[in-house]
Amino acid sequence: MIVLDTESLLIFYLGEVGADVVEDLLKKVLRGDIKGYLNVINLTEFYYILYRKDPMIADEKVGNLRAYG
């Protein structure tokens, strides 16, 4: 089981150092190898940070996260 926070999501989506680790974890979630969780507060914070930069990107990235289930 993993619990993602805002910082790990930003690292992944902004391609910062450690993005590969987050990507591997997300792939494991997609395959059903592990359960992944994200608090709604962290999702909201993630959305807000991206929204300030570009509302369309924020919508796209949150949509991608929701697709993970």
TORZAMAR-194505 format. One record per atom (N, C-alpha, C): residue in three letters; chain; x, y, z. Coordinates in steps of 0.05 Angstrom, whole numbers, plus 5000, padded with zeros to 4 digits. Layout:
<rs>
<r code="ALA" unit="A" x="X" y="Y" z="Z"/>
...
</rs>
This chain:
<rs>
<r code="MET" unit="A" x="5017" y="4976" z="5000"/>
<r code="MET" unit="A" x="5000" y="5000" z="5000"/>
<r code="MET" unit="A" x="5018" y="5025" z="5000"/>
<r code="ILE" unit="A" x="5010" y="5045" z="4985"/>
<r code="ILE" unit="A" x="5023" y="5070" z="4985"/>
<r code="ILE" unit="A" x="5002" y="5092" z="4988"/>
<r code="VAL" unit="A" x="5011" y="5114" z="5001"/>
<r code="VAL" unit="A" x="4994" y="5137" z="5004"/>
<r code="VAL" unit="A" x="5010" y="5160" z="4992"/>
<r code="LEU" unit="A" x="5000" y="5171" z="4970"/>
<r code="LEU" unit="A" x="5013" y="5193" z="4957"/>
<r code="LEU" unit="A" x="5006" y="5220" z="4969"/>
<r code="ASP" unit="A" x="5025" y="5238" z="4969"/>
<r code="ASP" unit="A" x="5020" y="5265" z="4978"/>
<r code="ASP" unit="A" x="5024" y="5285" z="4955"/>
<r code="THR" unit="A" x="5019" y="5309" z="4961"/>
<r code="THR" unit="A" x="5021" y="5330" z="4940"/>
<r code="THR" unit="A" x="5049" y="5332" z="4928"/>
<r code="GLU" unit="A" x="5069" y="5331" z="4945"/>
<r code="GLU" unit="A" x="5096" y="5334" z="4936"/>
<r code="GLU" unit="A" x="5104" y="5312" z="4917"/>
<r code="SER" unit="A" x="5097" y="5287" z="4923"/>
<r code="SER" unit="A" x="5104" y="5265" z="4905"/>
<r code="SER" unit="A" x="5091" y="5268" z="4878"/>
<r code="LEU" unit="A" x="5066" y="5277" z="4878"/>
<r code="LEU" unit="A" x="5052" y="5281" z="4852"/>
<r code="LEU" unit="A" x="5065" y="5303" z="4836"/>
<r code="LEU" unit="A" x="5073" y="5325" z="4849"/>
<r code="LEU" unit="A" x="5086" y="5347" z="4835"/>
<r code="LEU" unit="A" x="5112" y="5338" z="4824"/>
<r code="ILE" unit="A" x="5127" y="5323" z="4840"/>
<r code="ILE" unit="A" x="5153" y="5312" z="4830"/>
<r code="ILE" unit="A" x="5149" y="5296" z="4805"/>
<r code="PHE" unit="A" x="5129" y="5279" z="4805"/>
<r code="PHE" unit="A" x="5123" y="5262" z="4781"/>
<r code="PHE" unit="A" x="5115" y="5279" z="4757"/>
<r code="TYR" unit="A" x="5095" y="5296" z="4761"/>
<r code="TYR" unit="A" x="5084" y="5311" z="4738"/>
<r code="TYR" unit="A" x="5102" y="5333" z="4728"/>
<r code="LEU" unit="A" x="5120" y="5343" z="4745"/>
<r code="LEU" unit="A" x="5139" y="5364" z="4736"/>
<r code="LEU" unit="A" x="5166" y="5353" z="4728"/>
<r code="GLY" unit="A" x="5169" y="5326" z="4729"/>
<r code="GLY" unit="A" x="5193" y="5313" z="4720"/>
<r code="GLY" unit="A" x="5217" y="5319" z="4737"/>
<r code="GLU" unit="A" x="5213" y="5323" z="4763"/>
<r code="GLU" unit="A" x="5236" y="5330" z="4780"/>
<r code="GLU" unit="A" x="5250" y="5304" z="4789"/>
<r code="VAL" unit="A" x="5272" y="5308" z="4804"/>
<r code="VAL" unit="A" x="5287" y="5285" z="4814"/>
<r code="VAL" unit="A" x="5269" y="5268" z="4832"/>
<r code="GLY" unit="A" x="5268" y="5242" z="4826"/>
<r code="GLY" unit="A" x="5251" y="5224" z="4840"/>
<r code="GLY" unit="A" x="5226" y="5216" z="4825"/>
<r code="ALA" unit="A" x="5221" y="5229" z="4802"/>
<r code="ALA" unit="A" x="5197" y="5224" z="4786"/>
<r code="ALA" unit="A" x="5196" y="5194" z="4778"/>
<r code="ASP" unit="A" x="5219" y="5182" z="4773"/>
<r code="ASP" unit="A" x="5220" y="5154" z="4764"/>
<r code="ASP" unit="A" x="5210" y="5136" z="4786"/>
<r code="VAL" unit="A" x="5215" y="5143" z="4811"/>
<r code="VAL" unit="A" x="5206" y="5127" z="4834"/>
<r code="VAL" unit="A" x="5176" y="5128" z="4836"/>
<r code="VAL" unit="A" x="5165" y="5152" z="4834"/>
<r code="VAL" unit="A" x="5136" y="5156" z="4835"/>
<r code="VAL" unit="A" x="5123" y="5141" z="4811"/>
<r code="GLU" unit="A" x="5135" y="5144" z="4788"/>
<r code="GLU" unit="A" x="5124" y="5130" z="4764"/>
<r code="GLU" unit="A" x="5122" y="5100" z="4768"/>
<r code="ASP" unit="A" x="5143" y="5088" z="4779"/>
<r code="ASP" unit="A" x="5144" y="5060" z="4785"/>
<r code="ASP" unit="A" x="5121" y="5052" z="4804"/>
<r code="LEU" unit="A" x="5117" y="5068" z="4824"/>
<r code="LEU" unit="A" x="5095" y="5062" z="4843"/>
<r code="LEU" unit="A" x="5068" y="5064" z="4830"/>
<r code="LEU" unit="A" x="5064" y="5085" z="4813"/>
<r code="LEU" unit="A" x="5038" y="5088" z="4799"/>
<r code="LEU" unit="A" x="5033" y="5064" z="4780"/>
<r code="LYS" unit="A" x="5054" y="5055" z="4767"/>
<r code="LYS" unit="A" x="5051" y="5032" z="4750"/>
<r code="LYS" unit="A" x="5043" y="5007" z="4766"/>
<r code="LYS" unit="A" x="5054" y="5004" z="4789"/>
<r code="LYS" unit="A" x="5046" y="4981" z="4807"/>
<r code="LYS" unit="A" x="5017" y="4983" z="4815"/>
<r code="VAL" unit="A" x="5008" y="5008" z="4820"/>
<r code="VAL" unit="A" x="4980" y="5012" z="4826"/>
<r code="VAL" unit="A" x="4962" y="5004" z="4802"/>
<r code="LEU" unit="A" x="4970" y="5013" z="4779"/>
<r code="LEU" unit="A" x="4955" y="5006" z="4754"/>
<r code="LEU" unit="A" x="4953" y="4976" z="4749"/>
<r code="ARG" unit="A" x="4975" y="4962" z="4755"/>
<r code="ARG" unit="A" x="4975" y="4933" z="4751"/>
<r code="ARG" unit="A" x="4960" y="4918" z="4772"/>
<r code="GLY" unit="A" x="4954" y="4932" z="4794"/>
<r code="GLY" unit="A" x="4941" y="4919" z="4816"/>
<r code="GLY" unit="A" x="4959" y="4906" z="4836"/>
<r code="ASP" unit="A" x="4985" y="4911" z="4833"/>
<r code="ASP" unit="A" x="5005" y="4899" z="4851"/>
<r code="ASP" unit="A" x="5003" y="4910" z="4879"/>
<r code="ILE" unit="A" x="4997" y="4936" z="4881"/>
<r code="ILE" unit="A" x="4993" y="4949" z="4907"/>
<r code="ILE" unit="A" x="4969" y="4967" z="4906"/>
<r code="LYS" unit="A" x="4959" y="4974" z="4928"/>
<r code="LYS" unit="A" x="4937" y="4993" z="4930"/>
<r code="LYS" unit="A" x="4949" y="5021" z="4934"/>
<r code="GLY" unit="A" x="4937" y="5041" z="4920"/>
<r code="GLY" unit="A" x="4947" y="5068" z="4923"/>
<r code="GLY" unit="A" x="4924" y="5086" z="4933"/>
<r code="TYR" unit="A" x="4932" y="5104" z="4950"/>
<r code="TYR" unit="A" x="4912" y="5122" z="4963"/>
<r code="TYR" unit="A" x="4922" y="5151" z="4960"/>
<r code="LEU" unit="A" x="4902" y="5169" z="4959"/>
<r code="LEU" unit="A" x="4908" y="5198" z="4958"/>
<r code="LEU" unit="A" x="4886" y="5212" z="4973"/>
<r code="ASN" unit="A" x="4893" y="5227" z="4992"/>
<r code="ASN" unit="A" x="4874" y="5242" z="5008"/>
<r code="ASN" unit="A" x="4863" y="5265" z="4991"/>
<r code="VAL" unit="A" x="4837" y="5270" z="4994"/>
<r code="VAL" unit="A" x="4824" y="5291" z="4978"/>
<r code="VAL" unit="A" x="4836" y="5318" z="4983"/>
<r code="ILE" unit="A" x="4847" y="5323" z="5007"/>
<r code="ILE" unit="A" x="4860" y="5348" z="5012"/>
<r code="ILE" unit="A" x="4885" y="5351" z="4996"/>
<r code="ASN" unit="A" x="4900" y="5330" z="4993"/>
<r code="ASN" unit="A" x="4924" y="5330" z="4977"/>
<r code="ASN" unit="A" x="4917" y="5334" z="4947"/>
<r code="LEU" unit="A" x="4896" y="5321" z="4939"/>
<r code="LEU" unit="A" x="4887" y="5324" z="4911"/>
<r code="LEU" unit="A" x="4879" y="5353" z="4905"/>
<r code="THR" unit="A" x="4865" y="5365" z="4924"/>
<r code="THR" unit="A" x="4857" y="5393" z="4921"/>
<r code="THR" unit="A" x="4881" y="5411" z="4920"/>
<r code="GLU" unit="A" x="4900" y="5406" z="4938"/>
<r code="GLU" unit="A" x="4925" y="5423" z="4938"/>
<r code="GLU" unit="A" x="4940" y="5420" z="4912"/>
<r code="PHE" unit="A" x="4942" y="5395" z="4902"/>
<r code="PHE" unit="A" x="4956" y="5390" z="4877"/>
<r code="PHE" unit="A" x="4942" y="5405" z="4854"/>
<r code="TYR" unit="A" x="4915" y="5403" z="4853"/>
<r code="TYR" unit="A" x="4900" y="5417" z="4833"/>
<r code="TYR" unit="A" x="4904" y="5447" z="4834"/>
<r code="TYR" unit="A" x="4903" y="5458" z="4858"/>
<r code="TYR" unit="A" x="4906" y="5487" z="4862"/>
<r code="TYR" unit="A" x="4933" y="5497" z="4852"/>
<r code="ILE" unit="A" x="4954" y="5482" z="4859"/>
<r code="ILE" unit="A" x="4981" y="5490" z="4851"/>
<r code="ILE" unit="A" x="4984" y="5490" z="4821"/>
<r code="LEU" unit="A" x="4974" y="5469" z="4808"/>
<r code="LEU" unit="A" x="4975" y="5468" z="4779"/>
<r code="LEU" unit="A" x="4956" y="5489" z="4766"/>
<r code="TYR" unit="A" x="4933" y="5493" z="4778"/>
<r code="TYR" unit="A" x="4913" y="5512" z="4767"/>
<r code="TYR" unit="A" x="4924" y="5540" z="4765"/>
<r code="ARG" unit="A" x="4940" y="5548" z="4785"/>
<r code="ARG" unit="A" x="4952" y="5574" z="4784"/>
<r code="ARG" unit="A" x="4971" y="5578" z="4761"/>
<r code="LYS" unit="A" x="4983" y="5556" z="4752"/>
<r code="LYS" unit="A" x="5001" y="5557" z="4729"/>
<r code="LYS" unit="A" x="4986" y="5555" z="4703"/>
<r code="ASP" unit="A" x="4966" y="5537" z="4702"/>
<r code="ASP" unit="A" x="4951" y="5533" z="4677"/>
<r code="ASP" unit="A" x="4926" y="5516" z="4684"/>
<r code="PRO" unit="A" x="4902" y="5527" z="4683"/>
<r code="PRO" unit="A" x="4878" y="5512" z="4690"/>
<r code="PRO" unit="A" x="4873" y="5487" z="4673"/>
<r code="MET" unit="A" x="4881" y="5489" z="4648"/>
<r code="MET" unit="A" x="4876" y="5465" z="4630"/>
<r code="MET" unit="A" x="4895" y="5442" z="4639"/>
<r code="ILE" unit="A" x="4919" y="5448" z="4646"/>
<r code="ILE" unit="A" x="4938" y="5428" z="4655"/>
<r code="ILE" unit="A" x="4928" y="5415" z="4681"/>
<r code="ALA" unit="A" x="4918" y="5432" z="4699"/>
<r code="ALA" unit="A" x="4907" y="5422" z="4724"/>
<r code="ALA" unit="A" x="4884" y="5402" z="4719"/>
<r code="ASP" unit="A" x="4866" y="5409" z="4702"/>
<r code="ASP" unit="A" x="4844" y="5391" z="4695"/>
<r code="ASP" unit="A" x="4854" y="5365" z="4683"/>
<r code="GLU" unit="A" x="4873" y="5367" z="4665"/>
<r code="GLU" unit="A" x="4884" y="5343" z="4652"/>
<r code="GLU" unit="A" x="4897" y="5325" z="4673"/>
<r code="LYS" unit="A" x="4915" y="5336" z="4690"/>
<r code="LYS" unit="A" x="4930" y="5319" z="4708"/>
<r code="LYS" unit="A" x="4912" y="5307" z="4729"/>
<r code="VAL" unit="A" x="4892" y="5321" z="4739"/>
<r code="VAL" unit="A" x="4874" y="5309" z="4759"/>
<r code="VAL" unit="A" x="4857" y="5288" z="4745"/>
<r code="GLY" unit="A" x="4850" y="5292" z="4720"/>
<r code="GLY" unit="A" x="4835" y="5271" z="4705"/>
<r code="GLY" unit="A" x="4852" y="5246" z="4702"/>
<r code="ASN" unit="A" x="4878" y="5250" z="4697"/>
<r code="ASN" unit="A" x="4896" y="5227" z="4695"/>
<r code="ASN" unit="A" x="4897" y="5212" z="4721"/>
<r code="LEU" unit="A" x="4899" y="5226" z="4743"/>
<r code="LEU" unit="A" x="4900" y="5213" z="4770"/>
<r code="LEU" unit="A" x="4875" y="5197" z="4775"/>
<r code="ARG" unit="A" x="4852" y="5209" z="4768"/>
<r code="ARG" unit="A" x="4827" y="5195" z="4773"/>
<r code="ARG" unit="A" x="4825" y="5169" z="4756"/>
<r code="ALA" unit="A" x="4838" y="5169" z="4734"/>
<r code="ALA" unit="A" x="4838" y="5145" z="4717"/>
<r code="ALA" unit="A" x="4853" y="5122" z="4730"/>
<r code="TYR" unit="A" x="4870" y="5128" z="4749"/>
<r code="TYR" unit="A" x="4884" y="5107" z="4763"/>
<r code="TYR" unit="A" x="4865" y="5091" z="4781"/>
<r code="GLY" unit="A" x="4842" y="5103" z="4787"/>
<r code="GLY" unit="A" x="4822" y="5089" z="4803"/>
<r code="GLY" unit="A" x="4825" y="5097" z="4831"/>
</rs>
